């Protein structure tokens, strides 16, 4: 068993800084590795769910002149929401988190985002929105997850092209970019997998927000399933944190994205510029068509698409890219 201090990408605005992560004991192999194949790969995935959260352990954050401590929640989660008024250049910045447990100290470095000046933010789902996951077919989803490492998992055609153009839209240089957020019903256990998959395929670097961590192999069988209300809460937090941006939302019709995004539009009627829903079956779903028509009636442009080329053309017509 080893001690894991997991840090996730944080973010900051002109008033507040947010950093979060988990502390737990783990039976998992060290880092997620592209070298793992077959049984070794399946073993590494399954063991990501064999963890023991550590409760009420002191965690220390250092960033610039910030030096503050908190303690972990029951599920090992910790979160720093810190007043922040310092000048900070746009882009990604390194922060440091430490903890001491039983005379054993851990130091980890994470990253946080100060957005570049822009008028647009992008919030995207993951499974079956850019990563082909077969969420509609439970056993196929599990089979693919356990049998294929990230270098063998597939991404939809032209999705990288669309996301990269959304990232650079309205920016004066390729160094600057619009802010991306990936919000999914996958659990925090799979963070490394998602982060490395996005990097491998050159998707825009993003703040990633996932579902409550799971702590057993039985939970693995329910991965990505159950209530999806947390996605609305996380999207609401993002839009509230950066209220001056207009957002593009991307999802798919395999689960609840259209209904969640409809709720987002009703809550933030001036904040959403466009909604993209990927069609995951041979025919468009009438209930999704109805939801998107209602969103259109609230003044938000929508696109229900099978291939990303259609989404790109829509973005061009609407002047988004």
Phi and psi restraints in degrees (value plus and minus 20) as a CYANA .aco file:
   2 UNK   PHI    -151.1  -111.1
   2 UNK   PSI     140.9   180.9
   3 UNK   PHI    -112.0   -72.0
   3 UNK   PSI     109.0   149.0
   4 UNK   PHI    -138.4   -98.4
   4 UNK   PSI     103.9   143.9
   5 UNK   PHI    -130.4   -90.4
   5 UNK   PSI      82.3   122.3
   6 UNK   PHI    -118.4   -78.4
   6 UNK   PSI     104.9   144.9
   7 UNK   PHI    -131.0   -91.0
   7 UNK   PSI     121.3   161.3
   8 UNK   PHI    -136.2   -96.2
   8 UNK   PSI     142.2   182.2
   9 UNK   PHI     -85.9   -45.9
   9 UNK   PSI     104.7   144.7
  10 UNK   PHI    -115.7   -75.7
  10 UNK   PSI    -193.0  -153.0
  11 UNK   PHI    -177.6  -137.6
  11 UNK   PSI     141.1   181.1
  12 UNK   PHI    -166.5  -126.5
  12 UNK   PSI     127.3   167.3
  13 UNK   PHI    -142.3  -102.3
  13 UNK   PSI    -176.9  -136.9
  14 UNK   PHI     -99.6   -59.6
  14 UNK   PSI     -24.9    15.1
  15 UNK   PHI    -148.8  -108.8
  15 UNK   PSI     -41.5    -1.5
  16 UNK   PHI    -166.9  -126.9
  16 UNK   PSI     127.5   167.5
  17 UNK   PHI    -140.9  -100.9
  17 UNK   PSI     115.5   155.5
  18 UNK   PHI    -146.2  -106.2
  18 UNK   PSI     105.3   145.3
  19 UNK   PHI    -153.9  -113.9
  19 UNK   PSI     120.5   160.5
  20 UNK   PHI    -170.5  -130.5
  20 UNK   PSI     141.7   181.7
  21 UNK   PHI    -197.0  -157.0
  21 UNK   PSI    -186.8  -146.8
  22 UNK   PHI    -156.0  -116.0
  22 UNK   PSI     131.7   171.7
  23 UNK   PHI    -146.8  -106.8
  23 UNK   PSI     105.9   145.9
  24 UNK   PHI    -178.2  -138.2
  24 UNK   PSI     143.6   183.6
  25 UNK   PHI    -111.6   -71.6
  25 UNK   PSI     122.5   162.5
  26 UNK   PHI    -158.0  -118.0
  26 UNK   PSI     126.7   166.7
  27 UNK   PHI    -117.9   -77.9
  27 UNK   PSI     -16.9    23.1
  28 UNK   PHI     -88.4   -48.4
  28 UNK   PSI     130.9   170.9
  29 UNK   PHI     -80.3   -40.3
  29 UNK   PSI     146.8   186.8
  30 UNK   PHI     -78.4   -38.4
  30 UNK   PSI    -129.3   -89.3
  31 UNK   PHI    -106.5   -66.5
  31 UNK   PSI     131.2   171.2
  32 UNK   PHI     -81.5   -41.5
  32 UNK   PSI     109.9   149.9
  33 UNK   PHI    -147.1  -107.1
  33 UNK   PSI     116.4   156.4
  34 UNK   PHI     -87.9   -47.9
  34 UNK   PSI     -37.5     2.5
  35 UNK   PHI     -93.8   -53.8
  35 UNK   PSI     -39.8     0.2
  36 UNK   PHI     -96.0   -56.0
  36 UNK   PSI     110.5   150.5
  37 UNK   PHI    -154.0  -114.0
  37 UNK   PSI     139.3   179.3
  38 UNK   PHI      36.1    76.1
  38 UNK   PSI    -149.4  -109.4
  39 UNK   PHI     -80.7   -40.7
  39 UNK   PSI     -58.7   -18.7
  40 UNK   PHI     -82.6   -42.6
  40 UNK   PSI     -58.6   -18.6
  41 UNK   PHI     -87.5   -47.5
  41 UNK   PSI     -67.4   -27.4
  42 UNK   PHI     -79.3   -39.3
  42 UNK   PSI     -61.1   -21.1
  43 UNK   PHI     -79.5   -39.5
  43 UNK   PSI     -63.9   -23.9
  44 UNK   PHI     -87.2   -47.2
  44 UNK   PSI     -55.7   -15.7
  45 UNK   PHI     -88.1   -48.1
  45 UNK   PSI     -69.3   -29.3
  46 UNK   PHI     -80.0   -40.0
  46 UNK   PSI     -58.3   -18.3
  47 UNK   PHI     -97.3   -57.3
  47 UNK   PSI     -29.9    10.1
  48 UNK   PHI     -86.7   -46.7
  48 UNK   PSI     -39.0     1.0
  49 UNK   PHI    -119.4   -79.4
  49 UNK   PSI     -23.0    17.0
  50 UNK   PHI    -116.0   -76.0
  50 UNK   PSI      60.2   100.2
  51 UNK   PHI    -151.8  -111.8
  51 UNK   PSI     138.8   178.8
  52 UNK   PHI    -145.3  -105.3
  52 UNK   PSI      83.8   123.8
  53 UNK   PHI     -81.1   -41.1
  53 UNK   PSI     126.9   166.9
  54 UNK   PHI    -129.5   -89.5
  54 UNK   PSI     100.5   140.5
  55 UNK   PHI    -117.9   -77.9
  55 UNK   PSI     118.0   158.0
  56 UNK   PHI      44.7    84.7
  56 UNK   PSI      10.9    50.9
  57 UNK   PHI    -112.3   -72.3
  57 UNK   PSI     118.4   158.4
  58 UNK   PHI     -92.8   -52.8
  58 UNK   PSI     111.0   151.0
  59 UNK   PHI    -142.4  -102.4
  59 UNK   PSI     116.4   156.4
  60 UNK   PHI    -139.8   -99.8
  60 UNK   PSI     109.9   149.9
  61 UNK   PHI    -128.9   -88.9
  61 UNK   PSI     113.1   153.1
  62 UNK   PHI    -145.8  -105.8
  62 UNK   PSI     106.2   146.2
  63 UNK   PHI    -175.9  -135.9
  63 UNK   PSI     102.3   142.3
  64 UNK   PHI      32.7    72.7
  64 UNK   PSI    -143.3  -103.3
  65 UNK   PHI    -116.2   -76.2
  65 UNK   PSI      -7.2    32.8
  66 UNK   PHI    -103.9   -63.9
  66 UNK   PSI     111.0   151.0
  67 UNK   PHI    -164.5  -124.5
  67 UNK   PSI      80.0   120.0
  68 UNK   PHI    -162.0  -122.0
  68 UNK   PSI     131.8   171.8
  69 UNK   PHI    -141.3  -101.3
  69 UNK   PSI     134.6   174.6
  70 UNK   PHI    -164.4  -124.4
  70 UNK   PSI    -193.2  -153.2
  71 UNK   PHI    -151.9  -111.9
  71 UNK   PSI     135.6   175.6
  72 UNK   PHI     -95.3   -55.3
  72 UNK   PSI     132.9   172.9
  73 UNK   PHI     -99.8   -59.8
  73 UNK   PSI    -197.3  -157.3
  74 UNK   PHI     -81.7   -41.7
  74 UNK   PSI     -53.1   -13.1
  75 UNK   PHI    -112.1   -72.1
  75 UNK   PSI      -3.7    36.3
  76 UNK   PHI      61.9   101.9
  76 UNK   PSI     -22.6    17.4
  77 UNK   PHI     -95.4   -55.4
  77 UNK   PSI     125.7   165.7
  78 UNK   PHI    -159.0  -119.0
  78 UNK   PSI     133.0   173.0
  79 UNK   PHI    -168.0  -128.0
  79 UNK   PSI     111.2   151.2
  80 UNK   PHI    -126.9   -86.9
  80 UNK   PSI     101.4   141.4
  81 UNK   PHI    -137.6   -97.6
  81 UNK   PSI      82.5   122.5
  82 UNK   PHI    -137.7   -97.7
  82 UNK   PSI     111.0   151.0
  83 UNK   PHI     -76.5   -36.5
  83 UNK   PSI     115.9   155.9
  84 UNK   PHI    -166.6  -126.6
  84 UNK   PSI     100.2   140.2
  85 UNK   PHI    -149.6  -109.6
  85 UNK   PSI      -6.3    33.7
  86 UNK   PHI     -98.2   -58.2
  86 UNK   PSI     134.8   174.8
  87 UNK   PHI     -90.5   -50.5
  87 UNK   PSI     114.2   154.2
  88 UNK   PHI    -166.8  -126.8
  88 UNK   PSI     107.8   147.8
  89 UNK   PHI     -85.7   -45.7
  89 UNK   PSI     128.6   168.6
  90 UNK   PHI     -82.9   -42.9
  90 UNK   PSI     131.0   171.0
  91 UNK   PHI     103.0   143.0
  91 UNK   PSI    -185.5  -145.5
  92 UNK   PHI    -116.6   -76.6
  92 UNK   PSI     116.7   156.7
  93 UNK   PHI    -149.0  -109.0
  93 UNK   PSI     127.6   167.6
  94 UNK   PHI    -107.7   -67.7
  94 UNK   PSI     119.4   159.4
  95 UNK   PHI    -148.9  -108.9
  95 UNK   PSI     146.9   186.9
  96 UNK   PHI    -148.1  -108.1
  96 UNK   PSI     115.1   155.1
  97 UNK   PHI    -145.5  -105.5
  97 UNK   PSI     117.2   157.2
  98 UNK   PHI    -150.4  -110.4
  98 UNK   PSI     136.7   176.7
  99 UNK   PHI    -169.3  -129.3
  99 UNK   PSI     130.9   170.9
 100 UNK   PHI    -140.8  -100.8
 100 UNK   PSI     107.7   147.7
 101 UNK   PHI    -162.6  -122.6
 101 UNK   PSI      98.2   138.2
 102 UNK   PHI      33.8    73.8
 102 UNK   PSI      29.1    69.1
 103 UNK   PHI      43.8    83.8
 103 UNK   PSI      -2.6    37.4
 104 UNK   PHI    -139.1   -99.1
 104 UNK   PSI     100.0   140.0
 105 UNK   PHI    -124.0   -84.0
 105 UNK   PSI     123.9   163.9
 106 UNK   PHI    -144.9  -104.9
 106 UNK   PSI     116.3   156.3
 107 UNK   PHI    -145.7  -105.7
 107 UNK   PSI     105.7   145.7
 108 UNK   PHI    -151.4  -111.4
 108 UNK   PSI     127.9   167.9
 109 UNK   PHI    -130.7   -90.7
 109 UNK   PSI     115.3   155.3
 110 UNK   PHI    -143.0  -103.0
 110 UNK   PSI    -195.1  -155.1
 111 UNK   PHI    -146.9  -106.9
 111 UNK   PSI     129.8   169.8
 112 UNK   PHI    -155.9  -115.9
 112 UNK   PSI     133.9   173.9
 113 UNK   PHI    -126.0   -86.0
 113 UNK   PSI     106.9   146.9
 114 UNK   PHI    -125.9   -85.9
 114 UNK   PSI      90.0   130.0
 115 UNK   PHI     -78.9   -38.9
 115 UNK   PSI     125.7   165.7
 116 UNK   PHI     -90.3   -50.3
 116 UNK   PSI     131.6   171.6
 117 UNK   PHI     -76.3   -36.3
 117 UNK   PSI     108.9   148.9
 118 UNK   PHI    -185.2  -145.2
 118 UNK   PSI     153.1   193.1
 119 UNK   PHI    -131.0   -91.0
 119 UNK   PSI     -19.9    20.1
 120 UNK   PHI    -157.3  -117.3
 120 UNK   PSI     119.8   159.8
 121 UNK   PHI    -141.5  -101.5
 121 UNK   PSI     135.6   175.6
 122 UNK   PHI    -145.9  -105.9
 122 UNK   PSI     107.0   147.0
 123 UNK   PHI    -139.5   -99.5
 123 UNK   PSI     101.9   141.9
 124 UNK   PHI    -148.5  -108.5
 124 UNK   PSI     120.7   160.7
 125 UNK   PHI     -90.9   -50.9
 125 UNK   PSI     154.0   194.0
 126 UNK   PHI    -136.0   -96.0
 126 UNK   PSI     -88.3   -48.3
 127 UNK   PHI     -83.9   -43.9
 127 UNK   PSI     102.9   142.9
 128 UNK   PHI      45.0    85.0
 128 UNK   PSI      -8.8    31.2
 129 UNK   PHI    -123.6   -83.6
 129 UNK   PSI     -68.6   -28.6
 130 UNK   PHI    -145.6  -105.6
 130 UNK   PSI     -48.6    -8.6
 131 UNK   PHI    -117.2   -77.2
 131 UNK   PSI     100.5   140.5
 132 UNK   PHI     -90.3   -50.3
 132 UNK   PSI      94.6   134.6
 133 UNK   PHI    -145.9  -105.9
 133 UNK   PSI     -32.5     7.5
 134 UNK   PHI      39.0    79.0
 134 UNK   PSI      26.2    66.2
 135 UNK   PHI     -83.0   -43.0
 135 UNK   PSI     -43.2    -3.2
 136 UNK   PHI     -91.9   -51.9
 136 UNK   PSI     -39.2     0.8
 137 UNK   PHI    -142.8  -102.8
 137 UNK   PSI      81.5   121.5
 138 UNK   PHI     -75.1   -35.1
 138 UNK   PSI     -73.3   -33.3
 139 UNK   PHI     -89.8   -49.8
 139 UNK   PSI     -54.3   -14.3
 140 UNK   PHI     -87.2   -47.2
 140 UNK   PSI     -58.7   -18.7
 141 UNK   PHI     -79.3   -39.3
 141 UNK   PSI     -67.2   -27.2
 142 UNK   PHI     -84.0   -44.0
 142 UNK   PSI     -61.1   -21.1
 143 UNK   PHI     -81.1   -41.1
 143 UNK   PSI     -67.5   -27.5
 144 UNK   PHI     -83.6   -43.6
 144 UNK   PSI     -62.1   -22.1
 145 UNK   PHI     -81.4   -41.4
 145 UNK   PSI     -60.5   -20.5
 146 UNK   PHI    -104.3   -64.3
 146 UNK   PSI     -44.2    -4.2
 147 UNK   PHI    -121.0   -81.0
 147 UNK   PSI     -36.3     3.7
 148 UNK   PHI    -144.5  -104.5
 148 UNK   PSI     101.2   141.2
 149 UNK   PHI     -91.7   -51.7
 149 UNK   PSI     150.8   190.8
 150 UNK   PHI     -82.4   -42.4
 150 UNK   PSI     -49.3    -9.3
 151 UNK   PHI     -94.1   -54.1
 151 UNK   PSI     -28.9    11.1
 152 UNK   PHI    -128.3   -88.3
 152 UNK   PSI     -29.7    10.3
 153 UNK   PHI     -96.1   -56.1
 153 UNK   PSI     130.3   170.3
 154 UNK   PHI    -124.0   -84.0
 154 UNK   PSI     128.9   168.9
 155 UNK   PHI    -137.6   -97.6
 155 UNK   PSI     128.7   168.7
 156 UNK   PHI     -86.1   -46.1
 156 UNK   PSI     125.1   165.1
 157 UNK   PHI     -77.8   -37.8
 157 UNK   PSI     117.0   157.0
 158 UNK   PHI      48.6    88.6
 158 UNK   PSI     -18.5    21.5
 159 UNK   PHI     -87.8   -47.8
 159 UNK   PSI     -56.8   -16.8
 160 UNK   PHI     -84.5   -44.5
 160 UNK   PSI     -61.7   -21.7
 161 UNK   PHI     -78.6   -38.6
 161 UNK   PSI     -65.0   -25.0
 162 UNK   PHI     -83.4   -43.4
 162 UNK   PSI     -67.6   -27.6
 163 UNK   PHI     -85.8   -45.8
 163 UNK   PSI     -60.1   -20.1
 164 UNK   PHI     -85.2   -45.2
 164 UNK   PSI     -57.9   -17.9
 165 UNK   PHI     -90.2   -50.2
 165 UNK   PSI     -56.2   -16.2
 166 UNK   PHI     -83.8   -43.8
 166 UNK   PSI     -56.8   -16.8
 167 UNK   PHI     -84.3   -44.3
 167 UNK   PSI     -58.2   -18.2
 168 UNK   PHI    -114.9   -74.9
 168 UNK   PSI     -25.8    14.2
 169 UNK   PHI     -79.3   -39.3
 169 UNK   PSI     105.2   145.2
 170 UNK   PHI      60.7   100.7
 170 UNK   PSI     -20.9    19.1
 171 UNK   PHI    -111.1   -71.1
 171 UNK   PSI     129.6   169.6
 172 UNK   PHI    -105.8   -65.8
 172 UNK   PSI     -38.9     1.1
 173 UNK   PHI    -164.2  -124.2
 173 UNK   PSI     140.1   180.1
 174 UNK   PHI     -93.1   -53.1
 174 UNK   PSI     -35.2     4.8
 175 UNK   PHI     -90.5   -50.5
 175 UNK   PSI     -59.6   -19.6
 176 UNK   PHI    -100.5   -60.5
 176 UNK   PSI     137.0   177.0
 177 UNK   PHI    -177.1  -137.1
 177 UNK   PSI     138.2   178.2
 178 UNK   PHI     -95.7   -55.7
 178 UNK   PSI     132.5   172.5
 179 UNK   PHI     -98.8   -58.8
 179 UNK   PSI     114.5   154.5
 180 UNK   PHI    -133.9   -93.9
 180 UNK   PSI     123.8   163.8
 181 UNK   PHI    -154.9  -114.9
 181 UNK   PSI     105.4   145.4
 182 UNK   PHI    -123.3   -83.3
 182 UNK   PSI      98.7   138.7
 183 UNK   PHI    -141.3  -101.3
 183 UNK   PSI     103.9   143.9
 184 UNK   PHI    -162.0  -122.0
 184 UNK   PSI     141.0   181.0
 185 UNK   PHI    -109.2   -69.2
 185 UNK   PSI     -16.7    23.3
 186 UNK   PHI     -87.9   -47.9
 186 UNK   PSI     133.0   173.0
 187 UNK   PHI    -105.4   -65.4
 187 UNK   PSI     142.1   182.1
 188 UNK   PHI     -77.8   -37.8
 188 UNK   PSI     -43.5    -3.5
 189 UNK   PHI     -75.0   -35.0
 189 UNK   PSI     -49.6    -9.6
 190 UNK   PHI    -119.1   -79.1
 190 UNK   PSI      -5.2    34.8
 191 UNK   PHI     -76.4   -36.4
 191 UNK   PSI     -68.4   -28.4
 192 UNK   PHI     -78.6   -38.6
 192 UNK   PSI     -63.7   -23.7
 193 UNK   PHI     -77.3   -37.3
 193 UNK   PSI     -69.4   -29.4
 194 UNK   PHI     -86.5   -46.5
 194 UNK   PSI     -64.0   -24.0
 195 UNK   PHI     -80.6   -40.6
 195 UNK   PSI     -65.3   -25.3
 196 UNK   PHI     -92.3   -52.3
 196 UNK   PSI     -54.5   -14.5
 197 UNK   PHI     -82.2   -42.2
 197 UNK   PSI     -65.4   -25.4
 198 UNK   PHI     -82.8   -42.8
 198 UNK   PSI     -60.7   -20.7
 199 UNK   PHI     -86.3   -46.3
 199 UNK   PSI     -63.7   -23.7
 200 UNK   PHI     -77.8   -37.8
 200 UNK   PSI     -58.1   -18.1
 201 UNK   PHI    -117.1   -77.1
 201 UNK   PSI     -10.9    29.1
 202 UNK   PHI      39.0    79.0
 202 UNK   PSI      16.3    56.3
 203 UNK   PHI     -93.3   -53.3
 203 UNK   PSI     133.8   173.8
 204 UNK   PHI     -75.4   -35.4
 204 UNK   PSI     118.5   158.5
 205 UNK   PHI     -84.4   -44.4
 205 UNK   PSI     114.4   154.4
 206 UNK   PHI    -160.2  -120.2
 206 UNK   PSI     135.2   175.2
 207 UNK   PHI     -92.8   -52.8
 207 UNK   PSI     112.0   152.0
 208 UNK   PHI    -133.4   -93.4
 208 UNK   PSI     109.7   149.7
 209 UNK   PHI    -146.1  -106.1
 209 UNK   PSI     102.7   142.7
 210 UNK   PHI    -142.2  -102.2
 210 UNK   PSI    -193.0  -153.0
 211 UNK   PHI    -111.5   -71.5
 211 UNK   PSI     140.8   180.8
 212 UNK   PHI     -67.1   -27.1
 212 UNK   PSI     116.2   156.2
 213 UNK   PHI     -82.1   -42.1
 213 UNK   PSI     126.0   166.0
 214 UNK   PHI    -127.6   -87.6
 214 UNK   PSI     134.5   174.5
 215 UNK   PHI    -148.5  -108.5
 215 UNK   PSI       2.3    42.3
 216 UNK   PHI    -183.2  -143.2
 216 UNK   PSI     142.2   182.2
 217 UNK   PHI     -86.2   -46.2
 217 UNK   PSI     -50.3   -10.3
 218 UNK   PHI     -82.7   -42.7
 218 UNK   PSI     -56.9   -16.9
 219 UNK   PHI     -85.2   -45.2
 219 UNK   PSI     -50.1   -10.1
 220 UNK   PHI     -78.0   -38.0
 220 UNK   PSI     -58.2   -18.2
 221 UNK   PHI     -85.7   -45.7
 221 UNK   PSI     -38.9     1.1
 222 UNK   PHI    -123.7   -83.7
 222 UNK   PSI      -7.2    32.8
 223 UNK   PHI     -76.8   -36.8
 223 UNK   PSI     108.5   148.5
 224 UNK   PHI      59.1    99.1
 224 UNK   PSI     -19.7    20.3
 225 UNK   PHI    -126.2   -86.2
 225 UNK   PSI    -199.3  -159.3
 226 UNK   PHI      69.0   109.0
 226 UNK   PSI    -176.5  -136.5
 227 UNK   PHI     -89.6   -49.6
 227 UNK   PSI     117.2   157.2
 228 UNK   PHI    -130.9   -90.9
 228 UNK   PSI      -7.2    32.8
 229 UNK   PHI     -82.2   -42.2
 229 UNK   PSI     -46.9    -6.9
 230 UNK   PHI     -78.9   -38.9
 230 UNK   PSI     -49.3    -9.3
 231 UNK   PHI     -85.7   -45.7
 231 UNK   PSI     -61.8   -21.8
 232 UNK   PHI     -81.2   -41.2
 232 UNK   PSI     -64.1   -24.1
 233 UNK   PHI     -80.4   -40.4
 233 UNK   PSI     -63.7   -23.7
 234 UNK   PHI     -89.0   -49.0
 234 UNK   PSI     -59.4   -19.4
 235 UNK   PHI     -86.5   -46.5
 235 UNK   PSI     -60.8   -20.8
 236 UNK   PHI     -79.3   -39.3
 236 UNK   PSI     -60.9   -20.9
 237 UNK   PHI     -84.0   -44.0
 237 UNK   PSI     -60.7   -20.7
 238 UNK   PHI     -84.7   -44.7
 238 UNK   PSI     -69.5   -29.5
 239 UNK   PHI     -85.3   -45.3
 239 UNK   PSI     -57.4   -17.4
 240 UNK   PHI     -87.0   -47.0
 240 UNK   PSI     -52.5   -12.5
 241 UNK   PHI     -94.7   -54.7
 241 UNK   PSI     -54.2   -14.2
 242 UNK   PHI    -143.8  -103.8
 242 UNK   PSI      51.6    91.6
 243 UNK   PHI     -94.3   -54.3
 243 UNK   PSI     -32.6     7.4
 244 UNK   PHI    -110.0   -70.0
 244 UNK   PSI     -20.9    19.1
 245 UNK   PHI    -111.9   -71.9
 245 UNK   PSI     131.5   171.5
 246 UNK   PHI    -117.1   -77.1
 246 UNK   PSI     114.5   154.5
 247 UNK   PHI    -129.6   -89.6
 247 UNK   PSI     123.5   163.5
 248 UNK   PHI    -125.5   -85.5
 248 UNK   PSI     107.2   147.2
 249 UNK   PHI    -130.9   -90.9
 249 UNK   PSI     112.2   152.2
 250 UNK   PHI    -144.3  -104.3
 250 UNK   PSI     113.2   153.2
 251 UNK   PHI    -174.8  -134.8
 251 UNK   PSI    -178.7  -138.7
 252 UNK   PHI    -166.7  -126.7
 252 UNK   PSI     153.1   193.1
 253 UNK   PHI    -119.1   -79.1
 253 UNK   PSI      -6.1    33.9
 254 UNK   PHI     -98.5   -58.5
 254 UNK   PSI     -42.7    -2.7
 255 UNK   PHI    -153.9  -113.9
 255 UNK   PSI    -133.8   -93.8
 256 UNK   PHI    -139.5   -99.5
 256 UNK   PSI      -9.8    30.2
 257 UNK   PHI     -73.8   -33.8
 257 UNK   PSI     -67.5   -27.5
 258 UNK   PHI     -77.8   -37.8
 258 UNK   PSI     -59.1   -19.1
 259 UNK   PHI     -93.5   -53.5
 259 UNK   PSI     -57.3   -17.3
 260 UNK   PHI     -84.8   -44.8
 260 UNK   PSI     -63.6   -23.6
 261 UNK   PHI     -89.1   -49.1
 261 UNK   PSI     -53.0   -13.0
 262 UNK   PHI     -80.9   -40.9
 262 UNK   PSI     -62.1   -22.1
 263 UNK   PHI     -85.3   -45.3
 263 UNK   PSI     -57.6   -17.6
 264 UNK   PHI     -81.6   -41.6
 264 UNK   PSI     -65.1   -25.1
 265 UNK   PHI     -83.4   -43.4
 265 UNK   PSI     -60.4   -20.4
 266 UNK   PHI     -86.2   -46.2
 266 UNK   PSI     -50.9   -10.9
 267 UNK   PHI    -102.1   -62.1
 267 UNK   PSI     -56.9   -16.9
 268 UNK   PHI    -143.6  -103.6
 268 UNK   PSI      53.6    93.6
 269 UNK   PHI     -86.0   -46.0
 269 UNK   PSI     -33.8     6.2
 270 UNK   PHI    -130.3   -90.3
 270 UNK   PSI     -15.9    24.1
 271 UNK   PHI    -125.1   -85.1
 271 UNK   PSI     -34.2     5.8
 272 UNK   PHI    -128.4   -88.4
 272 UNK   PSI     105.8   145.8
 273 UNK   PHI    -111.6   -71.6
 273 UNK   PSI     -59.4   -19.4
 274 UNK   PHI    -178.8  -138.8
 274 UNK   PSI     133.9   173.9
 275 UNK   PHI    -148.9  -108.9
 275 UNK   PSI     111.6   151.6
 276 UNK   PHI    -138.6   -98.6
 276 UNK   PSI     105.6   145.6
 277 UNK   PHI    -141.9  -101.9
 277 UNK   PSI      99.4   139.4
 278 UNK   PHI     -99.3   -59.3
 278 UNK   PSI     114.4   154.4
 279 UNK   PHI    -103.6   -63.6
 279 UNK   PSI     101.5   141.5
 280 UNK   PHI    -125.2   -85.2
 280 UNK   PSI     -22.2    17.8
 281 UNK   PHI    -142.6  -102.6
 281 UNK   PSI     158.3   198.3
 282 UNK   PHI     -88.6   -48.6
 282 UNK   PSI     -45.5    -5.5
 283 UNK   PHI    -146.3  -106.3
 283 UNK   PSI     125.2   165.2
 284 UNK   PHI     -86.6   -46.6
 284 UNK   PSI     124.8   164.8
 285 UNK   PHI    -106.8   -66.8
 285 UNK   PSI     109.0   149.0
 286 UNK   PHI     -81.1   -41.1
 286 UNK   PSI     -57.7   -17.7
 287 UNK   PHI     -85.6   -45.6
 287 UNK   PSI     -54.3   -14.3
 288 UNK   PHI     -91.1   -51.1
 288 UNK   PSI     -62.0   -22.0
 289 UNK   PHI     -76.2   -36.2
 289 UNK   PSI     -61.2   -21.2
 290 UNK   PHI     -85.6   -45.6
 290 UNK   PSI     -62.8   -22.8
 291 UNK   PHI     -84.5   -44.5
 291 UNK   PSI     -63.6   -23.6
 292 UNK   PHI     -86.8   -46.8
 292 UNK   PSI     -54.5   -14.5
 293 UNK   PHI     -83.8   -43.8
 293 UNK   PSI     -58.4   -18.4
 294 UNK   PHI     -86.8   -46.8
 294 UNK   PSI     -59.1   -19.1
 295 UNK   PHI     -83.0   -43.0
 295 UNK   PSI     -62.6   -22.6
 296 UNK   PHI     -78.8   -38.8
 296 UNK   PSI     -57.6   -17.6
 297 UNK   PHI     -87.3   -47.3
 297 UNK   PSI     -35.4     4.6
 298 UNK   PHI    -116.1   -76.1
 298 UNK   PSI     -10.3    29.7
 299 UNK   PHI      68.8   108.8
 299 UNK   PSI      -5.2    34.8
 300 UNK   PHI    -130.6   -90.6
 300 UNK   PSI     107.3   147.3
 301 UNK   PHI     -92.4   -52.4
 301 UNK   PSI     120.5   160.5
 302 UNK   PHI    -149.6  -109.6
 302 UNK   PSI     138.9   178.9
 303 UNK   PHI    -164.7  -124.7
 303 UNK   PSI     100.7   140.7
 304 UNK   PHI    -126.3   -86.3
 304 UNK   PSI      90.6   130.6
 305 UNK   PHI    -153.7  -113.7
 305 UNK   PSI     131.1   171.1
 306 UNK   PHI    -116.0   -76.0
 306 UNK   PSI     -60.1   -20.1
 307 UNK   PHI    -136.4   -96.4
 307 UNK   PSI     122.2   162.2
 308 UNK   PHI     -83.8   -43.8
 308 UNK   PSI     -41.6    -1.6
 309 UNK   PHI     -78.4   -38.4
 309 UNK   PSI     -59.2   -19.2
 310 UNK   PHI     -84.6   -44.6
 310 UNK   PSI     -59.9   -19.9
 311 UNK   PHI     -85.9   -45.9
 311 UNK   PSI     -59.4   -19.4
 312 UNK   PHI     -83.0   -43.0
 312 UNK   PSI     -65.2   -25.2
 313 UNK   PHI     -81.6   -41.6
 313 UNK   PSI     -59.3   -19.3
 314 UNK   PHI     -82.9   -42.9
 314 UNK   PSI     -64.6   -24.6
 315 UNK   PHI     -81.9   -41.9
 315 UNK   PSI     -56.0   -16.0
 316 UNK   PHI     -88.4   -48.4
 316 UNK   PSI     -65.9   -25.9
 317 UNK   PHI     -82.4   -42.4
 317 UNK   PSI     -56.8   -16.8
 318 UNK   PHI    -105.5   -65.5
 318 UNK   PSI     -19.9    20.1
 319 UNK   PHI      52.6    92.6
 319 UNK   PSI       0.7    40.7
 320 UNK   PHI     -99.4   -59.4
 320 UNK   PSI     -57.2   -17.2
